[in-house]
Amino acid sequence: MNRLEDQLTADFYNYEALLGDDERKILLSAREFMTTEIKPLVNEYWAKGEFPHELIGKFRGAGFTALSYEGYGEHPAAVSNLLTGMLAMEMTRTDASVATFFGVHNGLAMYSIYAGGSQEQRDRWLPAMAAMDKIGAFAMTEPLGGSDVAGGMRTTAKRDGDTWILNGAKKWIGNATFADYVIVWARDLDDNQVKGFVVEKGTPGFVAEKIEGKIAFRIVENAEITLTDVRVPEANRLQRIDSFRDVAEILRATRGGVAWQALGVMIGAYEAALAYSKEREQFGRPIARFQMVQDKLVQSLGNITASWGMLVQLAKLQDASIFQDEHSSLAKAFVTSRMREVVAWSREIFGGNGIVLDYDVARFFADAEAIYSFEGTREMNTLIVGKAITGQSAFV
């Protein structure tokens, strides 16, 4: 039952009531876990720019991994896409970096194996990943390539008997400095098609160096990877990936998850600003009584409510297996744009206090920029939708 005291202040239209009782229990469990186990750590490690490796042990016992993958993990059946999305929102509502660590492992890496691997490969890698005994990463973006990666991937793969030789470089790869399995995407020199490879930790020629000096996602250990004659057995090539079209199927699913993350950032910033407005006094009264402060809060709540409604319907399309690239692209472009507005308005409400970590909103403000950019820029996602509605491609 959806009790009023469990409802988020940002859930103005009570979207969580759309979940069944069992799934809502999972969501509330995640809310408690993030609040009690994760939130006390995030500002310290965000300031240091370090990943707290004890988080892996905390997640290991929480039971949130592999909920979408039937036959793996603790849950007997795959949960709905609505719950999966709300879990991403809930984690990001506490911290975007920690949510991204989890999303890279549980989403991009595990889903690549689940969707692109053979049954033998699923059974070989996913149980340990579901238990978080092994951590995954997803290596697609390159130092000289971003939006053009489909046709311009520079990392190469060359078949040599029962092995493949990988050469090239990747950049911005979350978890890669400590991951046990890194899903590396490379262009086959023989047929010019993109293929996926599971590179295991310790493979000679694979080097991952942590990227320093970031102003967002400071807890995430993004890495620049170099691959120099890295030999990977044919058994580690994802057997159901034959071209970038197959990779696009994976990105279509995960792009919607980024939109849910953007919603979580909005909610986290809004909640912080709302609470602060009731406590902070100016001219002898709480600033929550000021008209312009209320205007910013209401505009923020409107963005949250509209975005949440869009994502609910996207989840329904996913559950019905009828969603397309343009559906997830519109959500990513729209929700991340609204997120930028909300974090800016929320930070304004804090005034000078909005630029220090003590009040959380500065972290949400900074992390929003990373979410706005990855999994396809607003412009690229707009062009995907534009092609769908006009029938004309505006890609260069």
C-alpha positions as CSV (number, residue, x, y, z in Angstrom):
1,M,0.0,0.0,0.0
2,N,1.3,3.5,-0.9
3,R,1.3,5.3,2.5
4,L,1.4,9.1,2.4
5,E,4.4,9.2,4.7
6,D,6.4,7.0,2.3
7,Q,5.7,9.3,-0.7
8,L,8.4,11.7,-1.9
9,T,7.6,15.3,-1.7
10,A,8.6,15.5,-5.4
11,D,6.1,12.8,-6.4
12,F,3.3,15.3,-6.7
13,Y,1.1,13.1,-8.9
14,N,1.9,9.9,-6.9
15,Y,3.6,8.0,-9.7
16,E,5.0,5.5,-7.3
17,A,1.5,4.2,-6.7
18,L,1.7,2.7,-10.2
19,L,4.0,0.0,-8.8
20,G,2.6,-3.2,-7.4
21,D,3.1,-3.8,-3.7
22,D,6.1,-6.2,-4.2
23,E,7.9,-3.8,-6.5
24,R,7.2,-0.8,-4.2
25,K,8.8,-2.7,-1.3
26,I,11.9,-3.1,-3.4
27,L,11.9,0.7,-4.2
28,L,11.4,1.6,-0.5
29,S,14.2,-0.8,0.4
30,A,16.5,1.0,-2.1
31,R,15.5,4.4,-0.6
32,E,16.4,3.3,2.9
33,F,19.7,1.7,1.7
34,M,20.8,4.8,-0.2
35,T,19.8,7.1,2.7
36,T,21.5,5.1,5.5
37,E,24.4,3.4,3.8
38,I,25.4,5.6,0.9
39,K,24.5,9.2,1.6
40,P,26.8,9.6,4.6
41,L,29.8,8.8,2.4
42,V,29.2,10.7,-0.8
43,N,30.3,14.3,-0.1
44,E,33.6,13.2,1.5
45,Y,34.5,11.0,-1.5
46,W,33.2,13.5,-4.1
47,A,35.5,16.1,-2.6
48,K,38.4,13.7,-2.7
49,G,37.6,12.5,-6.2
50,E,37.9,8.9,-5.0
51,F,35.7,5.8,-5.3
52,P,34.9,4.2,-1.9
53,H,35.5,0.6,-2.6
54,E,33.6,-0.5,0.5
55,L,30.4,0.5,-1.5
56,I,30.8,-2.7,-3.5
57,G,30.3,-4.8,-0.3
58,K,27.3,-2.7,0.7
59,F,25.7,-3.2,-2.6
60,R,26.5,-6.9,-2.6
61,G,24.1,-7.6,0.3
62,A,21.4,-5.2,-0.8
63,G,19.8,-7.4,-3.5
64,F,19.3,-4.8,-6.2
65,T,21.6,-6.3,-8.9
66,A,20.3,-8.3,-11.9
67,L,16.6,-7.6,-11.1
68,S,16.0,-7.2,-14.8
69,Y,17.6,-10.5,-15.8
70,E,15.5,-13.5,-15.3
71,G,17.4,-16.5,-14.0
72,Y,20.2,-14.4,-12.5
73,G,20.3,-12.7,-9.1
74,E,18.1,-13.2,-6.1
75,H,14.7,-12.2,-7.6
76,P,12.8,-15.1,-9.1
77,A,11.5,-13.1,-12.1
78,A,12.5,-10.0,-14.0
79,V,10.9,-6.9,-12.6
80,S,9.1,-4.2,-14.7
81,N,11.0,-1.5,-16.6
82,L,9.0,1.0,-14.4
83,L,10.7,-0.4,-11.3
84,T,14.1,-0.5,-13.0
85,G,13.7,3.1,-13.9
86,M,12.5,4.2,-10.5
87,L,15.5,2.4,-8.9
88,A,17.8,4.4,-11.1
89,M,16.0,7.6,-10.1
90,E,16.1,6.6,-6.4
91,M,19.9,6.0,-6.5
92,T,20.6,9.2,-8.4
93,R,18.4,11.1,-6.0
94,T,21.0,10.4,-3.4
95,D,24.1,10.6,-5.6
96,A,24.7,10.5,-9.4
97,S,28.2,9.1,-9.1
98,V,27.2,6.1,-7.1
99,A,24.2,5.5,-9.3
100,T,26.4,5.6,-12.3
101,F,28.9,3.1,-10.9
102,F,25.9,0.8,-10.3
103,G,24.3,1.5,-13.7
104,V,27.5,0.8,-15.6
105,H,27.9,-2.5,-13.9
106,N,24.3,-3.6,-13.7
107,G,23.1,-1.9,-16.9
108,L,25.7,-1.4,-19.6
109,A,28.0,-4.2,-18.8
110,M,25.6,-6.9,-17.7
111,Y,23.0,-6.1,-20.3
112,S,25.7,-6.3,-23.0
113,I,26.4,-9.9,-21.9
114,Y,22.7,-10.7,-21.4
115,A,21.6,-9.3,-24.8
116,G,24.7,-9.9,-26.8
117,G,26.2,-13.1,-25.3
118,S,25.4,-16.8,-25.9
119,Q,23.7,-18.8,-23.2
120,E,27.1,-20.3,-22.3
121,Q,28.5,-16.8,-21.9
122,R,25.6,-15.6,-19.8
123,D,26.1,-18.5,-17.5
124,R,29.8,-18.0,-17.3
125,W,29.8,-14.3,-16.4
126,L,26.5,-13.1,-15.1
127,P,26.1,-15.1,-11.8
128,A,29.3,-13.6,-10.4
129,M,28.3,-10.2,-11.7
130,A,24.8,-10.5,-10.2
131,A,26.4,-11.3,-6.8
132,M,28.8,-8.4,-7.4
133,D,31.7,-10.7,-6.8
134,K,32.9,-9.4,-10.3
135,I,32.4,-5.9,-11.5
136,G,31.8,-4.8,-15.1
137,A,32.6,-1.8,-17.3
138,F,31.6,-0.8,-20.8
139,A,34.2,0.7,-23.2
140,M,32.8,2.4,-26.3
141,T,33.7,6.1,-26.3
142,E,37.1,7.0,-27.7
143,P,39.5,9.9,-27.2
144,L,38.8,11.2,-30.8
145,G,35.3,9.9,-31.2
146,G,32.0,10.5,-29.5
147,S,28.8,10.9,-31.5
148,D,30.4,9.5,-34.6
149,V,31.4,6.2,-33.0
150,A,29.0,4.1,-35.1
151,G,30.9,4.9,-38.3
152,G,34.2,6.1,-37.0
153,M,35.3,3.6,-34.4
154,R,39.1,3.5,-34.4
155,T,39.7,0.6,-32.0
156,T,40.2,-2.5,-34.1
157,A,39.9,-6.2,-33.8
158,K,41.8,-8.7,-36.0
159,R,41.0,-12.4,-36.0
160,D,44.1,-14.7,-35.5
161,G,43.1,-18.3,-35.2
162,D,41.1,-18.8,-32.0
163,T,42.0,-15.4,-30.7
164,W,41.4,-11.7,-31.5
165,I,44.0,-9.0,-31.4
166,L,42.6,-5.6,-30.1
167,N,44.4,-2.3,-30.7
168,G,43.2,1.2,-29.9
169,A,42.0,3.5,-27.1
170,K,38.9,4.3,-25.1
171,K,38.0,7.2,-22.9
172,W,35.6,8.1,-20.1
173,I,35.1,4.5,-19.2
174,G,33.5,4.2,-15.8
175,N,34.7,1.5,-13.4
176,A,37.5,0.5,-15.8
177,T,40.3,1.0,-13.3
178,F,39.1,-1.8,-11.1
179,A,36.6,-3.8,-13.2
180,D,37.0,-7.5,-13.6
181,Y,35.3,-7.6,-17.0
182,V,35.4,-4.7,-19.5
183,I,33.1,-4.9,-22.5
184,V,35.3,-3.5,-25.3
185,W,33.8,-2.6,-28.6
186,A,36.0,-2.7,-31.7
187,R,35.8,-2.7,-35.5
188,D,36.6,-5.9,-37.2
189,L,39.3,-5.2,-39.8
190,D,38.0,-8.0,-42.0
191,D,34.3,-7.1,-42.4
192,N,34.4,-3.5,-41.0
193,Q,31.6,-4.4,-38.5
194,V,31.6,-3.5,-34.8
195,K,31.9,-6.4,-32.4
196,G,32.0,-6.8,-28.6
197,F,34.7,-8.5,-26.5
198,V,34.9,-9.3,-22.8
199,V,38.4,-8.3,-21.7
200,E,39.3,-9.8,-18.3
201,K,41.3,-8.1,-15.7
202,G,45.0,-8.7,-16.0
203,T,45.0,-9.3,-19.8
204,P,48.4,-8.2,-21.2
205,G,48.4,-5.0,-23.2
206,F,45.3,-3.6,-21.5
207,V,46.0,-0.4,-19.5
208,A,43.4,1.7,-17.7
209,E,44.5,5.1,-16.2
210,K,42.2,7.1,-14.0
211,I,41.1,10.5,-15.4
212,E,41.8,13.3,-12.9
213,G,40.6,16.8,-12.6
214,K,36.9,16.3,-13.2
215,I,34.3,18.7,-12.0
216,A,31.4,16.2,-12.2
217,F,31.0,12.5,-11.3
218,R,34.0,12.8,-9.1
219,I,33.3,9.5,-7.3
220,V,33.2,7.6,-10.6
221,E,36.6,6.2,-11.6
222,N,36.5,7.1,-15.3
223,A,39.5,5.8,-17.2
224,E,41.4,6.3,-20.4
225,I,42.2,2.8,-21.8
226,T,44.9,1.8,-24.2
227,L,44.9,-1.5,-25.9
228,T,48.2,-2.7,-27.4
229,D,48.0,-6.1,-29.1
230,V,45.5,-7.3,-26.5
231,R,44.7,-11.0,-27.2
232,V,41.2,-12.1,-26.4
233,P,39.9,-15.6,-27.1
234,E,37.1,-16.2,-29.5
235,A,35.1,-17.5,-26.5
236,N,35.2,-14.0,-25.1
237,R,33.6,-12.4,-28.2
238,L,30.0,-11.7,-27.6
239,Q,28.4,-14.2,-30.0
240,R,25.2,-12.4,-30.8
241,I,26.8,-9.1,-31.8
242,D,27.5,-8.9,-35.5
243,S,27.3,-5.1,-36.2
244,F,26.7,-1.7,-34.7
245,R,23.0,-2.3,-35.2
246,D,23.1,-4.9,-32.5
247,V,25.0,-2.5,-30.2
248,A,22.3,0.1,-30.9
249,E,19.7,-2.3,-29.3
250,I,21.7,-2.2,-26.1
251,L,22.1,1.6,-26.2
252,R,18.4,2.0,-26.8
253,A,17.6,0.3,-23.6
254,T,20.2,2.0,-21.5
255,R,19.6,5.5,-22.8
256,G,16.2,5.5,-21.1
257,G,18.0,4.7,-17.8
258,V,20.0,7.9,-18.2
259,A,16.8,9.9,-18.4
260,W,15.6,8.3,-15.2
261,Q,19.0,9.4,-13.7
262,A,18.3,12.9,-14.8
263,L,15.0,12.8,-13.0
264,G,16.7,11.6,-9.8
265,V,19.1,14.6,-10.0
266,M,16.2,16.9,-10.4
267,I,14.4,15.4,-7.4
268,G,17.5,15.5,-5.2
269,A,18.2,19.1,-6.0
270,Y,14.5,20.1,-5.6
271,E,14.2,18.3,-2.2
272,A,17.3,20.0,-0.9
273,A,16.1,23.5,-2.1
274,L,12.6,22.9,-0.7
275,A,13.9,21.9,2.7
276,Y,16.4,24.8,2.8
277,S,13.7,27.3,1.9
278,K,11.8,26.4,5.0
279,E,14.8,26.7,7.3
280,R,16.6,29.8,5.8
281,E,15.4,33.1,7.1
282,Q,15.8,36.5,5.5
283,F,14.0,39.7,6.6
284,G,12.6,37.9,9.6
285,R,10.8,35.1,7.8
286,P,11.6,31.8,5.9
287,I,12.5,32.4,2.3
288,A,9.8,29.8,1.4
289,R,7.4,32.7,1.9
290,F,8.9,34.8,-0.9
291,Q,7.1,34.8,-4.1
292,M,10.1,34.3,-6.4
293,V,11.4,31.4,-4.3
294,Q,8.0,29.7,-4.6
295,D,8.0,30.3,-8.3
296,K,11.4,28.5,-8.7
297,L,10.1,25.6,-6.6
298,V,6.9,25.3,-8.6
299,Q,8.7,25.5,-11.9
300,S,11.0,22.8,-10.7
301,L,8.2,20.6,-9.5
302,G,6.5,21.0,-12.9
303,N,9.6,19.9,-14.7
304,I,9.9,16.9,-12.4
305,T,6.2,15.9,-12.8
306,A,6.2,16.2,-16.6
307,S,9.5,14.3,-16.9
308,W,8.3,11.5,-14.6
309,G,5.1,11.1,-16.7
310,M,7.1,10.8,-19.9
311,L,9.3,8.2,-18.3
312,V,6.4,6.2,-17.0
313,Q,5.0,5.9,-20.5
314,L,8.5,5.0,-21.9
315,A,8.7,2.2,-19.3
316,K,5.3,0.9,-20.5
317,L,6.5,0.9,-24.1
318,Q,9.6,-1.0,-23.0
319,D,7.5,-3.6,-21.1
320,A,5.4,-4.0,-24.2
321,S,8.5,-4.4,-26.4
322,I,7.3,-1.7,-28.8
323,F,9.6,1.2,-28.0
324,Q,12.0,2.6,-30.6
325,D,15.3,4.6,-30.6
326,E,13.3,7.8,-31.0
327,H,11.3,7.1,-27.8
328,S,14.4,6.8,-25.6
329,S,16.1,9.6,-27.4
330,L,13.2,12.1,-26.9
331,A,13.2,11.2,-23.2
332,K,16.9,11.6,-22.8
333,A,16.9,15.0,-24.7
334,F,13.9,16.4,-22.9
335,V,14.5,15.2,-19.4
336,T,18.1,16.2,-19.3
337,S,17.2,19.7,-20.5
338,R,14.6,20.1,-17.8
339,M,17.2,18.8,-15.3
340,R,19.6,21.6,-16.2
341,E,16.8,24.1,-15.4
342,V,15.9,22.5,-12.1
343,V,19.5,22.3,-10.7
344,A,20.1,25.9,-11.7
345,W,16.9,27.1,-10.0
346,S,17.6,25.0,-6.9
347,R,21.2,26.3,-6.6
348,E,19.9,29.9,-6.9
349,I,17.6,29.3,-3.9
350,F,20.7,28.5,-1.8
351,G,22.5,31.7,-2.7
352,G,26.1,31.6,-1.7
353,N,25.5,28.3,0.2
354,G,24.7,26.7,-3.1
355,I,28.4,26.4,-4.1
356,V,29.6,24.3,-1.1
357,L,29.2,20.6,-0.7
358,D,27.6,20.9,2.8
359,Y,24.2,21.5,1.2
360,D,24.4,18.8,-1.5
361,V,22.9,21.0,-4.2
362,A,26.4,22.0,-5.6
363,R,27.1,18.3,-6.2
364,F,23.8,17.8,-8.1
365,F,24.4,21.0,-10.1
366,A,27.9,19.8,-11.2
367,D,26.9,16.2,-11.8
368,A,24.0,17.3,-14.0
369,E,26.5,18.4,-16.7
370,A,27.8,14.9,-17.1
371,I,24.4,13.4,-17.4
372,Y,23.4,16.0,-19.9
373,S,26.3,15.0,-22.2
374,F,26.7,11.2,-22.0
375,E,24.6,8.5,-23.8
376,G,24.2,10.9,-26.7
377,T,24.2,14.7,-26.5
378,R,20.9,16.6,-26.6
379,E,21.7,17.5,-30.2
380,M,22.3,13.9,-31.4
381,N,19.2,12.6,-29.6
382,T,17.2,15.4,-31.2
383,L,18.4,14.4,-34.6
384,I,17.3,10.8,-34.0
385,V,13.8,12.0,-33.1
386,G,13.8,14.5,-36.0
387,K,14.5,11.7,-38.5
388,A,11.7,9.7,-37.0
389,I,9.1,12.4,-37.3
390,T,10.1,13.9,-40.7
391,G,11.5,10.8,-42.5
392,Q,14.5,12.9,-43.4
393,S,18.0,12.4,-41.9
394,A,19.9,15.5,-40.9
395,F,23.0,13.6,-39.8
396,V,26.2,14.8,-41.3
